[in-house]
Amino acid sequence: MRLSQLTFMKKIRLGFIGTGNMGQMAHLRNYATLPNCEVVAMAELRPQLAAQVAKHWNIPEVYATDAELIAKAKVDAYVAIQCFWFHGGLLPAVIATGKPIMIEKPLAHSVEIAESLTALSRQHSAPVYVAYHKRSDLASVAAAEKIREWKASGKFGQMRYVRVTMPPGKWDAEGFSTRIVTDEKYPDMKADAPPAGFDAEGAKRNFELTNFYIHQINLLRYLLDEDFKVTVADENGQYMGIRSKSGVSGILEMAPYHTTQDWQESALVGFDKGYLKLDLPAPMVIDRPGKLQVFEDLGGSETPKLIEPVFAPWHAMRSQAANFIRAVQGEKTPLCTAAEATKDLEIARDFLRLQQKGAGIKLSF
């Protein structure tokens, strides 16, 4: 969807809960500059920060707590950006409003809390979308559409393999350089209970895995367009082997190497007669989508083709914001729902359980 098309839609009134680093720079600055929505209210626990952010983005209503915003602000939807280990305590009241919500990834600190939030979402008919921004990257969307096309037609044979690689690197890409900060201490808040069935060390590993690699677990499902299970859990924590519902093999490479100045995240999807290569920019990069290569080799008299589509200069976070507004308006989007996001946490849990059956070596994040 082009930016010019958005101007003809009804403006959605947003209530924004949480304006910390990610709240401001990954979310607020995108919603505040989209023409088909307006941030009419915000809640922030730090009063000085709240005042400065509201002034900068011209937000008319400022509340000290999320409860006050929910009770008083007239909005169509919420963007609630908090650390995921607080979701179990904070999100139920927002979900109970029955309005659509965008939250940060992952859905929760544990499968148990995720299942509870998903049940509440269904009970109150309140769509909960999880900010897996890679699904909104224009190159990722194009890749997923091409994969579905190839699978449906059979022209390029069977889908055989998928690989996602994300070595640790400079993920922020200077994306926080213009954020508003104060020296206020963040109020003490009670964290959610750790996942069931893990000791303290296991809970720590679960936190590391879900905090760093839940995006890639979700991206695997998005590209496969189906569920998968963990088949191999590397004892060193370097890779996860998977097999999809239809039998496609795959791997998530977690830390084959490290970078210090750039970001080198990629995906490869192989078919009998072609492949798709996806290169994704750093999460906080501005005005730059990913890159896609589509290789077709049908054989016979057909000349092999390497196609590299050109995409509009929209970064993934901005595309995600536009997709949430579209979802609020009732359109179909690539956004991830709470039910899907729960599956990601199940995969993480299964990986750790399988790894624990091995040598029990710590994850090397």
SENU-147525 format. One record per residue (C-alpha): x, z, y; residue in three letters. Coordinates in steps of 0.02 Angstrom, whole numbers, padded with zeros to 5 digits, always signed. Layout:
XZYALA...
//
This chain:
+00000+00000+00000MET+00065-00046+00172ARG+00073+00078+00313LEU-00042-00034+00419SER-00178-00023+00286GLN-00183+00166+00299LEU-00246+00162+00478THR-00417+00098+00425PHE-00456+00246+00313MET-00544+00408+00356LYS-00422+00542+00412LYS-00400+00682+00287ILE-00387+00858+00358ARG-00245+00953+00275LEU-00208+01137+00262GLY-00021+01166+00237PHE+00035+01324+00146ILE+00222+01359+00157GLY+00343+01280+00282THR+00514+01326+00213GLY+00651+01200+00180ASN+00557+01092+00054MET+00392+01124+00139GLY+00457+01051+00301GLN+00575+00914+00248MET+00508+00851+00082ALA+00325+00864+00129HIS+00268+00911+00304LEU+00367+00779+00399ARG+00288+00645+00289ASN+00107+00703+00303TYR+00124+00737+00489ALA+00173+00555+00520THR+00047+00467+00407LEU-00094+00387+00509PRO-00235+00427+00386ASN-00215+00616+00382CYS-00188+00760+00501GLU-00115+00931+00469VAL-00244+01041+00555VAL-00189+01212+00490ALA-00037+01297+00418MET+00007+01465+00342ALA+00181+01539+00346GLU+00235+01717+00310LEU+00376+01713+00440ARG+00295+01720+00613PRO+00439+01649+00714GLN+00461+01504+00594LEU+00273+01475+00593ALA+00266+01464+00782ALA+00412+01344+00795GLN+00354+01229+00655VAL+00177+01223+00723ALA+00240+01180+00897LYS+00358+01045+00832HIS+00225+00959+00728TRP+00078+00996+00843ASN-00021+01094+00714ILE-00168+01179+00804PRO-00209+01321+00684GLU-00078+01444+00623VAL-00114+01583+00498TYR-00007+01727+00437ALA-00061+01711+00255THR-00132+01583+00136ASP-00285+01693+00111ALA-00323+01686+00297GLU-00303+01498+00302LEU-00416+01475+00150ILE-00549+01586+00228ALA-00549+01510+00403LYS-00480+01333+00408ALA-00594+01183+00380LYS-00492+01063+00275VAL-00515+00926+00144ASP-00361+00967+00042ALA-00208+01080+00030TYR-00022+01053+00017VAL+00047+01216-00052ALA+00236+01219-00063ILE+00309+01376-00138GLN+00441+01417-00268CYS+00367+01382-00439PHE+00398+01559-00503TRP+00262+01618-00381PHE+00131+01488-00430HIS+00040+01600-00552GLY+00002+01727-00417GLY-00025+01611-00269LEU-00116+01457-00333LEU-00275+01529-00413PRO-00352+01568-00242ALA-00314+01392-00180VAL-00383+01313-00339ILE-00542+01417-00322ALA-00585+01321-00162THR-00622+01169-00270GLY-00518+01056-00160LYS-00370+00944-00209PRO-00198+01023-00201ILE-00021+00957-00199MET+00112+01080-00258ILE+00298+01077-00292GLU+00368+01049-00466LYS+00358+01116-00598PRO+00180+01174-00619LEU+00232+01350-00665ALA+00366+01468-00729HIS+00300+01458-00907SER+00184+01362-01023VAL+00064+01509-01025GLU+00042+01510-00836ILE+00032+01320-00832ALA-00110+01323-00959GLU-00201+01454-00856SER-00185+01352-00696LEU-00242+01195-00786THR-00395+01286-00850ALA-00435+01346-00674LEU-00415+01169-00609SER-00546+01109-00733ARG-00660+01258-00701GLN-00666+01230-00513HIS-00654+01039-00519SER-00501+01055-00408ALA-00371+00919-00443PRO-00196+00993-00446VAL-00056+00867-00419TYR+00126+00911-00451VAL+00260+00838-00338ALA+00354+00729-00460TYR+00405+00611-00320HIS+00499+00492-00436LYS+00332+00430-00500ARG+00291+00373-00322SER+00456+00284-00290ASP+00412+00101-00265LEU+00543+00045-00392ALA+00480+00170-00522SER+00301+00113-00496VAL+00353-00070-00515ALA+00452-00028-00673ALA+00305+00066-00750ALA+00186-00078-00711GLU+00306-00204-00788LYS+00326-00095-00944ILE+00138-00086-00967ARG+00126-00274-00942GLU+00260-00308-01074TRP+00184-00186-01198LYS+00012-00263-01178ALA+00067-00444-01193SER+00196-00425-01331GLY+00290-00570-01253LYS+00453-00475-01248PHE+00435-00392-01417GLY+00429-00208-01451GLN+00485-00070-01334MET+00637+00003-01422ARG+00727+00128-01313TYR+00723+00229-01154VAL+00866+00323-01072ARG+00864+00431-00916VAL+01028+00494-00844THR+01046+00622-00705MET+01219+00693-00677PRO+01223+00835-00549PRO+01267+00770-00376GLY+01227+00775-00192LYS+01038+00779-00207TRP+01001+00833-00027ASP+01077+00676+00055ALA+01080+00771+00222GLU+00890+00775+00212GLY+00880+00953+00279PHE+00986+00923+00434SER+00839+00929+00556THR+00741+01072+00478ARG+00686+01219+00584ILE+00765+01384+00531VAL+00754+01563+00591THR+00846+01721+00541ASP+00688+01804+00476GLU+00697+01885+00306LYS+00579+01810+00179TYR+00450+01943+00129PRO+00467+02020-00043ASP+00347+01941-00168MET+00312+01977-00350LYS+00376+01841-00465ALA+00274+01780-00613ASP+00309+01847-00786ALA+00445+01755-00884PRO+00398+01637-01026PRO+00337+01719-01185ALA+00452+01720-01336GLY+00617+01716-01241PHE+00740+01856-01210ASP+00823+01873-01040ALA+00954+01742-01080GLU+00823+01621-01147GLY+00716+01646-00992ALA+00868+01605-00886LYS+00899+01445-00983ARG+00716+01398-00966ASN+00727+01422-00778PHE+00883+01313-00766GLU+00810+01174-00872LEU+00642+01168-00783THR+00718+01184-00611ASN+00849+01048-00634PHE+00780+00925-00763TYR+00591+00937-00766ILE+00586+00783-00652HIS+00675+00681-00784GLN+00568+00747-00926ILE+00416+00691-00827ASN+00496+00523-00785LEU+00522+00489-00970LEU+00336+00511-01000ARG+00292+00403-00850TYR+00402+00259-00910LEU+00348+00274-01091LEU+00165+00287-01038ASP+00138+00404-01185GLU+00185+00576-01250ASP+00346+00615-01342PHE+00426+00755-01439LYS+00602+00826-01442VAL+00701+00772-01595THR+00877+00827-01548VAL+00933+00972-01437ALA+01119+00959-01403ASP+01200+01129-01428GLU+01307+01101-01273ASN+01154+01060-01168GLY+01215+00886-01122GLN+01073+00783-01193TYR+00898+00786-01265MET+00846+00663-01400GLY+00663+00611-01404ILE+00541+00503-01501ARG+00378+00442-01423SER+00206+00442-01502LYS+00223+00257-01547SER+00399+00278-01615GLY+00510+00232-01467VAL+00678+00321-01469SER+00752+00394-01311GLY+00875+00511-01232ILE+00891+00618-01076LEU+01073+00634-01024GLU+01084+00790-00920MET+01263+00814-00866ALA+01382+00680-00932PRO+01483+00700-00772TYR+01466+00769-00595HIS+01475+00686-00424THR+01513+00767-00256THR+01468+00637-00124GLN+01328+00533-00198ASP+01185+00530-00321TRP+01186+00423-00480GLN+01019+00442-00567GLU+00963+00297-00676SER+00846+00241-00814ALA+00854+00103-00944LEU+00704+00039-01042VAL+00743-00084-01182GLY+00631-00212-01266PHE+00676-00340-01400ASP+00690-00478-01271LYS+00729-00392-01108GLY+00761-00231-01016TYR+00725-00140-00854LEU+00857-00042-00760LYS+00806+00084-00629LEU+00924+00163-00503ASP+00849+00305-00402LEU+00916+00372-00236PRO+00947+00555-00198ALA+00784+00654-00190PRO+00797+00690-00004MET+00853+00518+00053VAL+00754+00441+00196ILE+00676+00266+00206ASP+00755+00201+00047ARG+00667+00170-00120PRO+00752+00145-00287GLY+00819-00018-00355LYS+00753-00113-00505LEU+00829-00246-00616GLN+00718-00342-00738VAL+00810-00443-00870PHE+00712-00569-00973GLU+00788-00662-01121ASP+00654-00752-01223LEU+00779-00865-01311GLY+00750-01044-01364GLY+00742-01162-01216SER+00709-01020-01094GLU+00851-00977-00975THR+00881-00788-00965PRO+00827-00715-00799LYS+00886-00566-00699LEU+00758-00519-00567ILE+00788-00390-00430GLU+00628-00356-00330PRO+00639-00308-00147VAL+00538-00156-00094PHE+00477-00092+00074ALA+00587+00043+00155PRO+00480+00190+00100TRP+00566+00338+00020HIS+00485+00421-00131ALA+00428+00580-00042MET+00336+00477+00089ARG+00257+00367-00043SER+00205+00525-00135GLN+00121+00593+00022ALA+00026+00429+00044ALA-00026+00435-00139ASN-00093+00612-00121PHE-00202+00558+00024ILE-00263+00411-00079ARG-00302+00530-00222ALA-00402+00643-00106VAL-00500+00488-00055GLN-00540+00453-00237GLY-00415+00315-00276GLU-00309+00302-00433LYS-00125+00342-00405THR+00032+00376-00510PRO+00027+00561-00465LEU+00049+00690-00602CYS-00096+00807-00643THR-00086+00987-00701ALA-00127+00939-00880ALA+00017+00816-00885GLU+00136+00937-00801ALA+00098+01068-00933THR+00167+00948-01064LYS+00333+00942-00971ASP+00350+01130-00986LEU+00307+01119-01171GLU+00448+00992-01194ILE+00570+01107-01105ALA+00515+01253-01214ARG+00530+01149-01373ASP+00705+01091-01324PHE+00764+01270-01300LEU+00684+01329-01462ARG+00766+01187-01559LEU+00932+01221-01474GLN+00918+01405-01518GLN+00908+01358-01701LYS+01079+01277-01682GLY+01235+01364-01623ALA+01149+01442-01474GLY+01278+01379-01349ILE+01226+01400-01168LYS+01160+01255-01066LEU+01297+01186-00954SER+01206+01162-00790PHE
//
